[in-house]
């Protein structure tokens, strides 16, 4: 249940471990789950960038935005076209191909871990579009798969508060965000 004025209980979620395919955005070499634009970083046995050497298009950009809790990408391009600061992370993925732009996680797409010489300075950058009513997101976590759950309602984001929230509710949210399983704990 969503309460806009009364705080009953606040829950924080960790959607089972930092797994390959977790996504976060970075600006000026600082990553945050609260950014709505920036250089895309992917976790694959450590953090790195996704190569954009002309194969990355709107389907992949939309999937990344879905995973981050947005309706889709407003725009995307190579990071070198606009500066988000110097980025020293290695490329982790190339040739990302999402058959459907409705996927909820970039891990559902095909990709290559072989990085060719053309990927040296072609990191992907992205902007996210506006949220929609009923949309859920994770906020204030260290990574894209953890944080406090918020729901977009009546034009604003609010925290889910409920004394009756249980593991079934957590797993439903987990599936909605594109994860397989969850852990949750009471924050306050």
Secondary structure as UniProt FT lines:
FT   STRAND          11..14
FT   TURN            20..21
FT   STRAND          23..27
FT   TURN            28..29
FT   STRAND          30..32
FT   TURN            33..34
FT   STRAND          37..43
FT   STRAND          47..51
FT   HELIX           58..67
FT   TURN            68..69
FT   STRAND          73..78
FT   HELIX           79..81
FT   STRAND          91..97
FT   TURN            101..102
FT   HELIX           106..108
FT   STRAND          110..112
FT   HELIX           117..119
FT   TURN            120..121
FT   STRAND          123..128
FT   TURN            133..134
FT   STRAND          136..139
FT   TURN            144..145
FT   STRAND          146..153
FT   TURN            154..155
FT   STRAND          156..160
FT   TURN            163..164
FT   HELIX           167..176
FT   TURN            177..178
FT   STRAND          183..186
//
